[in-house]
Amino acid sequence: MAKVSIDYRICRGHQMCVLGLPDVFAVGPDDEGRAMVILGRQPDERLAALRDAAASCPENAIRIE
């Protein structure tokens, strides 16, 4: 299983991850529109899609472990 997280200190709310994987990421409740992780544990089969979402983040705020 892959663990997905967002570094909220550097996320600026571009929401590219939400567009790419809406079943994993959502728009968070804060006033800045930062993303949040819905499902932080993902099967290894989704690793390529998770890496694509991380690469789409202009701030490099997505972490995959």
C-alpha positions as CSV (number, residue, x, y, z in Angstrom):
1,M,0.0,0.0,0.0
2,A,1.1,3.5,-0.8
3,K,0.6,6.3,1.7
4,V,-0.4,9.7,0.2
5,S,-0.2,13.0,2.0
6,I,-0.1,16.7,1.3
7,D,2.3,19.2,2.8
8,Y,-0.2,21.9,3.7
9,R,2.5,24.3,4.5
10,I,3.4,24.6,0.8
11,C,0.1,23.7,-1.0
12,R,-1.4,26.8,-2.6
13,G,-4.7,25.4,-3.8
14,H,-4.0,24.9,-7.5
15,Q,-6.1,21.7,-7.2
16,M,-4.4,19.9,-10.0
17,C,-4.5,16.7,-7.8
18,V,-8.2,17.0,-7.4
19,L,-8.7,17.2,-11.1
20,G,-6.5,14.2,-11.7
21,L,-7.7,11.9,-8.9
22,P,-11.0,13.1,-7.4
23,D,-11.4,9.8,-5.5
24,V,-8.1,10.5,-3.6
25,F,-8.0,14.3,-3.3
26,A,-10.7,16.9,-2.6
27,V,-10.9,20.6,-2.1
28,G,-10.3,21.3,1.6
29,P,-12.5,23.5,3.9
30,D,-10.0,26.3,4.4
31,D,-10.3,29.7,2.7
32,E,-7.3,29.1,0.5
33,G,-8.8,26.1,-1.4
34,R,-6.0,23.8,-0.4
35,A,-6.5,20.2,-1.3
36,M,-6.9,17.4,1.3
37,V,-6.5,13.7,1.0
38,I,-9.7,11.6,1.1
39,L,-8.1,8.2,1.1
40,G,-4.5,8.3,2.3
41,R,-3.8,4.6,1.7
42,Q,-3.9,3.4,-1.9
43,P,-3.1,0.0,-3.5
44,D,0.2,-0.3,-5.2
45,E,-1.6,-0.7,-8.5
46,R,-2.4,3.0,-8.3
47,L,1.2,4.1,-7.8
48,A,1.6,5.4,-11.4
49,A,-1.6,7.5,-11.2
50,L,-0.4,8.8,-7.8
51,R,3.0,9.8,-9.2
52,D,1.3,11.6,-12.1
53,A,-0.8,13.5,-9.6
54,A,2.3,14.4,-7.6
55,A,4.1,15.5,-10.7
56,S,1.1,17.8,-11.7
57,C,1.4,19.7,-8.4
58,P,3.1,23.0,-9.1
59,E,4.2,23.3,-5.5
60,N,5.4,19.7,-5.1
61,A,3.2,19.4,-2.1
62,I,2.1,15.8,-2.6
63,R,4.1,13.0,-0.8
64,I,3.9,9.3,-1.6
65,E,5.6,6.8,0.6
